[in-house]
């Protein structure tokens, strides 16, 4: 079937640039990626990913990360020791 329908969307220029860089690395064109997205919507009768609002715990963690309140560790063992020490 010939591809004759047009999809137009406005996005932030930096978002477009960043996304197209990723698509290029994947060997995809924006047209191919949009076609894949639409195909998945058609097959699933839904978006191909979860769309939801973060719960209170996730919101708090996001705020902590944005404000720089994070726990840093050299490796998993030391991270777990730090987290256990907080109890």
C-alpha positions as CSV (number, residue, x, y, z in Angstrom):
1,X,0.0,0.0,0.0
2,X,1.3,3.4,-0.9
3,X,2.2,5.8,2.0
4,X,0.2,8.9,1.2
5,X,-1.2,10.1,4.5
6,X,0.7,12.9,6.3
7,X,1.2,13.3,10.1
8,X,2.3,16.7,11.3
9,X,3.3,17.6,14.9
10,X,5.0,20.4,16.6
11,X,7.7,19.6,19.1
12,X,10.5,21.5,20.9
13,X,13.5,21.8,18.6
14,X,15.9,20.2,21.1
15,X,13.6,17.3,21.7
16,X,13.4,16.7,17.9
17,X,17.2,17.0,17.6
18,X,17.8,14.6,20.5
19,X,15.3,12.0,19.3
20,X,16.5,12.1,15.7
21,X,20.1,11.5,16.9
22,X,18.9,8.4,18.7
23,X,16.9,7.2,15.7
24,X,19.9,7.7,13.5
25,X,22.0,5.5,15.8
26,X,19.3,2.9,15.6
27,X,19.3,3.1,11.8
28,X,15.7,4.5,11.7
29,X,14.2,7.5,10.1
30,X,11.6,9.6,11.9
31,X,9.0,8.4,9.3
32,X,9.9,4.8,10.1
33,X,9.7,5.4,13.8
34,X,6.4,7.1,13.6
35,X,5.1,4.2,11.5
36,X,6.3,1.7,14.1
37,X,4.6,3.7,16.8
38,X,1.3,3.9,14.9
39,X,1.5,0.1,14.1
40,X,1.9,-0.7,17.8
41,X,-1.1,1.5,18.7
42,X,-3.1,-0.3,16.0
43,X,-2.1,-3.7,17.2
44,X,-2.6,-3.1,20.9
45,X,-5.5,-0.7,20.7
46,X,-3.6,1.3,23.2
47,X,-0.3,3.2,23.6
48,X,2.7,0.8,23.6
49,X,3.8,2.0,27.0
50,X,2.2,2.8,30.3
51,X,1.0,6.4,30.8
52,X,0.4,7.2,34.4
53,X,1.1,9.8,37.1
54,X,3.8,9.0,39.6
55,X,2.7,8.0,43.0
56,X,3.7,10.0,46.1
57,X,6.8,7.9,46.8
58,X,8.0,8.3,43.3
59,X,7.3,12.0,43.3
60,X,9.3,12.4,46.5
61,X,12.2,10.5,45.1
62,X,12.1,12.6,41.9
63,X,12.1,15.8,44.0
64,X,15.0,14.5,46.1
65,X,17.0,13.7,42.9
66,X,16.3,17.1,41.4
67,X,17.4,18.9,44.5
68,X,20.6,16.8,44.8
69,X,19.6,14.8,47.8
70,X,20.8,11.4,46.6
71,X,22.8,8.6,48.2
72,X,26.1,7.9,46.4
73,X,28.2,4.8,46.8
74,X,31.2,3.2,45.1
75,X,29.5,-0.2,44.7
76,X,26.3,-2.1,45.5
77,X,27.7,-3.5,48.8
78,X,28.6,-0.1,50.2
79,X,25.2,1.4,49.0
80,X,23.3,-1.4,50.8
81,X,25.4,-0.8,54.0
82,X,24.6,2.9,53.9
83,X,20.9,2.3,53.4
84,X,20.9,-0.3,56.2
85,X,22.7,2.2,58.5
86,X,19.9,4.6,58.0
87,X,17.4,2.2,59.7
